[in-house]
Amino acid sequence: MGRHYPSRPGYRRLAVLAAVLTLSCAGLAEADPAKIGNCELTGGKGTMPFSPARSGQLTVEVNLPGPGWWNGETVDSIKDGYEYCMAANIAWRAGLENLTVVNVSWDALVAGQTKNFDLALSQISITEPRKKVVEFSIPYFDSDIGVLVRQGTKVNETSIKDMRFGVQQATTGADFVINRIKPAHLKVFPDTPSMFTALMAGQVDVALTDTAIVLGQAAHSDGTLEVAGQYSTGEKYGALYPKGSPNKDVLNKIIQSLIDDGTLQKLATRYLAEAWGADPTKIPYFKP
């Protein structure tokens, strides 16, 4: 998400969750050779092979939830979504028989503390501090920071500064709020679910993280939440690789091919526009 930079000293290190999903491309081939889960696969299978971290499979890490990006609350319920299908297409073009998805702690992921995986796809903003402990792919998505409020909340770029802010720790959104907006009231949460719950309960007035994420949350709130505005940050998402990954070049080549042939644009149209329920270009921009 526009939600990521290495954990700061003092943040409690979170344990990696051991939820894992393995999908067999070979087993699915009998039913439909051009799909993994509900994802349509494009390009040629095995056209850009590499030796993965775990033999015979593509191992992808994520920090759930991620509506629109990963459609499901747990890895065993996810069958599609922008980043899920992006991972499926990477596995397909690499010629790997299995796609394994591992749900991990956000702090551990962006601090470079997770091991034995090929890449992470979790709306991760590319930042210089993070590059010190992990590698990044070429950018595949642009994102700003959205302002999520309870339906009917009156807020503008002036009044927002007196409100109670909620942010997720170790994110670019938190960094932006602390250093640019400098609100009088700020509460930091360990993850987005607890931040959104606090907003619903009236413990904070506004919750800030990636526009893409808050749009998805608003769309799934049955009309109780809305996105009131956003801040321009120039952030870009990238796949995260382990530091020193030997497969960085070929993975970048695969991602570039997904951009060049329109596969990622089709995924954005199909999954993100549906999940967001709103056009992000129509959301007003606030000045910090």
C-alpha positions as CSV (number, residue, x, y, z in Angstrom):
1,M,0.0,0.0,0.0
2,G,1.2,3.5,-0.1
3,R,1.6,1.9,3.2
4,H,5.2,0.9,3.5
5,Y,8.7,1.7,4.8
6,P,11.0,-0.3,7.1
7,S,9.9,-0.6,10.7
8,R,11.2,2.1,12.9
9,P,13.0,1.4,16.2
10,G,10.5,0.8,18.9
11,Y,7.9,-0.9,16.7
12,R,7.1,-4.3,18.0
13,R,8.2,-7.0,15.6
14,L,5.2,-9.1,14.5
15,A,5.4,-12.8,13.9
16,V,4.9,-14.1,10.4
17,L,1.5,-15.8,10.0
18,A,1.7,-19.3,8.7
19,A,-1.3,-19.3,6.4
20,V,-0.3,-20.9,3.1
21,L,-2.2,-21.7,-0.1
22,T,-0.9,-23.9,-2.8
23,L,-2.6,-24.1,-6.2
24,S,-1.5,-26.6,-8.7
25,C,-1.4,-25.4,-12.3
26,A,-1.0,-29.0,-13.4
27,G,-4.1,-30.1,-11.5
28,L,-6.1,-27.2,-12.8
29,A,-5.0,-27.8,-16.3
30,E,-7.5,-30.7,-16.7
31,A,-10.4,-28.3,-16.2
32,D,-9.0,-25.2,-17.9
33,P,-5.4,-24.9,-19.0
34,A,-5.7,-21.1,-19.2
35,K,-6.8,-20.4,-15.6
36,I,-5.4,-20.4,-12.0
37,G,-8.2,-19.9,-9.6
38,N,-10.5,-17.5,-11.4
39,C,-7.6,-15.8,-13.2
40,E,-7.3,-15.8,-16.9
41,L,-3.7,-16.5,-18.0
42,T,-2.0,-14.6,-20.8
43,G,1.2,-15.0,-22.7
44,G,3.1,-18.2,-23.2
45,K,3.6,-20.7,-20.4
46,G,7.3,-21.1,-19.4
47,T,8.6,-18.4,-21.8
48,M,10.6,-16.7,-19.0
49,P,11.8,-19.4,-16.6
50,F,13.9,-19.0,-13.5
51,S,14.9,-21.1,-10.4
52,P,12.5,-20.2,-7.6
53,A,13.2,-20.0,-3.9
54,R,11.2,-23.3,-3.4
55,S,11.6,-25.9,-6.1
56,G,8.7,-26.1,-8.6
57,Q,6.6,-23.2,-7.2
58,L,6.3,-19.5,-7.1
59,T,6.1,-18.3,-3.5
60,V,4.3,-15.0,-3.0
61,E,4.0,-13.1,0.3
62,V,1.1,-10.8,1.1
63,N,-0.3,-8.9,4.1
64,L,-4.1,-9.4,4.1
65,P,-6.7,-8.0,3.8
66,G,-6.6,-6.4,0.4
67,P,-10.0,-6.1,-1.3
68,G,-9.8,-5.8,-5.0
69,W,-6.1,-6.9,-4.9
70,W,-6.7,-10.2,-3.0
71,N,-10.4,-11.1,-2.9
72,G,-10.9,-13.0,0.3
73,E,-10.0,-12.7,4.0
74,T,-7.7,-15.7,4.1
75,V,-5.4,-17.3,1.6
76,D,-7.6,-20.4,1.2
77,S,-10.6,-18.3,0.2
78,I,-8.8,-16.2,-2.4
79,K,-9.4,-17.1,-6.1
80,D,-8.8,-13.7,-7.8
81,G,-8.0,-10.0,-7.5
82,Y,-5.5,-7.8,-9.2
83,E,-2.3,-8.9,-7.4
84,Y,-3.4,-12.5,-7.0
85,C,-4.0,-12.7,-10.8
86,M,-0.7,-10.8,-11.4
87,A,1.0,-13.5,-9.3
88,A,-0.8,-16.3,-11.3
89,N,0.4,-14.8,-14.5
90,I,4.0,-14.5,-13.3
91,A,3.9,-18.2,-12.3
92,W,2.4,-19.1,-15.7
93,R,5.1,-17.2,-17.7
94,A,7.8,-18.7,-15.5
95,G,6.5,-22.2,-16.2
96,L,6.1,-23.0,-12.5
97,E,3.6,-25.7,-11.6
98,N,2.5,-24.3,-8.2
99,L,1.6,-20.9,-6.8
100,T,2.0,-20.6,-3.1
101,V,0.6,-17.6,-1.2
102,V,1.8,-16.8,2.3
103,N,0.1,-14.3,4.6
104,V,2.7,-12.4,6.7
105,S,3.1,-9.6,9.1
106,W,3.4,-6.2,7.5
107,D,6.2,-5.0,9.7
108,A,8.3,-8.1,9.1
109,L,7.7,-7.9,5.3
110,V,8.9,-4.4,4.7
111,A,11.7,-4.7,7.2
112,G,13.2,-7.6,5.2
113,Q,12.6,-10.1,8.0
114,T,10.8,-12.8,5.9
115,K,12.6,-15.5,4.1
116,N,12.4,-18.2,1.4
117,F,10.0,-16.5,-1.0
118,D,10.2,-15.1,-4.5
119,L,8.3,-11.9,-4.3
120,A,5.7,-10.0,-2.3
121,L,2.7,-8.3,-3.8
122,S,0.9,-6.2,-1.2
123,Q,0.4,-2.7,-2.5
124,I,3.9,-1.8,-1.3
125,S,5.2,1.7,-2.0
126,I,8.7,1.9,-3.3
127,T,10.8,4.1,-0.9
128,E,14.5,4.7,-0.4
129,P,14.5,3.6,3.2
130,R,13.0,0.3,2.3
131,K,15.5,-0.2,-0.5
132,K,18.1,-0.6,2.3
133,V,16.7,-3.9,3.4
134,V,14.7,-5.3,0.4
135,E,14.8,-5.1,-3.4
136,F,12.0,-3.7,-5.5
137,S,10.6,-4.4,-9.0
138,I,9.9,-1.9,-11.6
139,P,6.7,0.1,-10.6
140,Y,3.4,-1.5,-11.7
141,F,0.9,0.9,-10.1
142,D,0.5,4.6,-9.0
143,S,-1.1,5.5,-5.7
144,D,-1.9,8.5,-3.5
145,I,-3.2,8.6,0.1
146,G,-7.0,8.7,0.7
147,V,-9.0,10.1,3.6
148,L,-11.6,7.6,4.9
149,V,-14.4,8.9,7.1
150,R,-17.8,7.8,8.4
151,Q,-20.6,8.7,6.0
152,G,-21.8,12.3,6.3
153,T,-18.6,13.5,8.0
154,K,-17.9,17.1,7.0
155,V,-14.2,17.5,6.3
156,N,-11.9,19.7,4.1
157,E,-8.2,20.3,3.9
158,T,-8.5,22.9,6.7
159,S,-10.9,21.3,9.2
160,I,-9.1,17.9,8.9
161,K,-6.1,19.1,10.9
162,D,-8.2,19.3,14.1
163,M,-9.6,15.8,13.7
164,R,-8.4,12.6,15.3
165,F,-6.3,10.7,12.8
166,G,-5.8,7.0,12.5
167,V,-2.8,5.5,10.6
168,Q,-1.2,2.2,10.2
169,Q,2.3,1.8,11.7
170,A,5.3,1.4,9.4
171,T,3.5,2.8,6.3
172,T,4.1,5.7,4.0
173,G,0.7,7.0,5.0
174,A,1.8,7.3,8.6
175,D,5.0,9.0,7.6
176,F,3.1,11.5,5.4
177,V,0.6,12.3,8.2
178,I,3.3,12.7,10.9
179,N,5.7,14.8,8.8
180,R,3.4,16.8,6.4
181,I,0.0,17.1,8.0
182,K,1.2,17.1,11.6
183,P,-2.2,16.6,13.3
184,A,-2.8,17.4,16.9
185,H,-4.4,14.0,17.5
186,L,-2.9,10.8,16.1
187,K,-3.4,7.2,16.9
188,V,-1.2,4.5,15.3
189,F,-2.6,1.0,14.6
190,P,-0.8,-2.2,13.9
191,D,-2.9,-3.1,10.8
192,T,-5.7,-1.7,8.6
193,P,-8.5,-3.9,10.1
194,S,-8.0,-2.4,13.6
195,M,-7.7,1.1,12.1
196,F,-11.0,0.7,10.2
197,T,-12.7,-0.8,13.2
198,A,-11.7,2.2,15.3
199,L,-13.0,4.5,12.7
200,M,-16.4,2.7,12.6
201,A,-16.5,2.9,16.4
202,G,-15.8,6.6,16.5
203,Q,-12.4,6.3,18.2
204,V,-10.9,8.3,15.3
205,D,-12.4,10.7,12.9
206,V,-10.4,10.0,9.8
207,A,-8.3,7.0,8.6
208,L,-5.5,7.5,6.1
209,T,-3.8,5.0,3.9
210,D,-3.6,4.4,0.1
211,T,-6.5,5.8,-1.9
212,A,-6.9,2.4,-3.6
213,I,-7.2,0.7,-0.2
214,V,-9.7,3.1,1.4
215,L,-11.9,3.1,-1.8
216,G,-12.1,-0.7,-1.5
217,Q,-12.9,-0.4,2.2
218,A,-15.7,2.1,1.6
219,A,-17.1,0.0,-1.2
220,H,-17.4,-3.0,1.3
221,S,-18.9,-0.9,4.2
222,D,-22.5,-1.0,3.1
223,G,-22.6,2.8,2.9
224,T,-21.2,3.5,6.3
225,L,-17.9,4.8,5.1
226,E,-16.8,7.2,2.3
227,V,-13.6,8.6,0.9
228,A,-13.8,12.4,1.4
229,G,-10.5,13.4,-0.2
230,Q,-6.9,12.4,-1.0
231,Y,-3.4,13.8,-0.9
232,S,-1.0,13.6,-3.9
233,T,2.2,11.8,-3.0
234,G,3.6,10.5,-6.3
235,E,3.9,7.0,-4.7
236,K,4.3,3.9,-6.9
237,Y,3.8,0.2,-6.0
238,G,6.4,-2.4,-6.7
239,A,6.8,-6.1,-6.1
240,L,9.2,-6.6,-3.1
241,Y,12.0,-9.1,-3.5
242,P,14.4,-10.5,-0.9
243,K,17.6,-8.5,-0.7
244,G,20.1,-9.8,-3.3
245,S,17.4,-11.8,-5.2
246,P,19.0,-13.7,-8.1
247,N,15.7,-13.5,-10.0
248,K,15.2,-9.8,-9.9
249,D,16.0,-9.2,-13.6
250,V,13.8,-12.0,-14.9
251,L,10.9,-11.1,-12.6
252,N,11.2,-7.5,-13.8
253,K,11.1,-8.7,-17.3
254,I,7.9,-10.7,-16.6
255,I,6.2,-7.7,-14.9
256,Q,7.2,-5.5,-17.8
257,S,5.7,-7.9,-20.2
258,L,2.4,-7.9,-18.2
259,I,2.4,-4.1,-18.5
260,D,3.4,-4.0,-22.2
261,D,0.7,-6.5,-23.4
262,G,-2.1,-4.8,-21.4
263,T,-2.6,-7.7,-18.9
264,L,-2.2,-5.5,-15.8
265,Q,-4.5,-2.8,-17.2
266,K,-7.2,-5.5,-17.8
267,L,-6.8,-6.6,-14.2
268,A,-7.2,-3.1,-12.9
269,T,-10.3,-2.6,-15.0
270,R,-11.8,-5.9,-13.9
271,Y,-10.9,-6.0,-10.2
272,L,-10.0,-2.6,-8.9
273,A,-12.8,-0.5,-10.5
274,E,-15.3,-3.0,-9.3
275,A,-13.8,-3.1,-5.7
276,W,-13.5,0.7,-5.4
277,G,-17.0,1.5,-6.7
278,A,-15.7,5.0,-7.5
279,D,-13.4,6.9,-9.9
280,P,-10.3,8.0,-8.0
281,T,-9.8,10.9,-10.4
282,K,-13.1,12.4,-9.1
283,I,-12.0,12.5,-5.5
284,P,-10.9,16.0,-4.4
285,Y,-7.3,16.6,-3.5
286,F,-6.3,18.2,-0.2
287,K,-3.2,20.3,0.4
288,P,-1.2,19.2,3.5
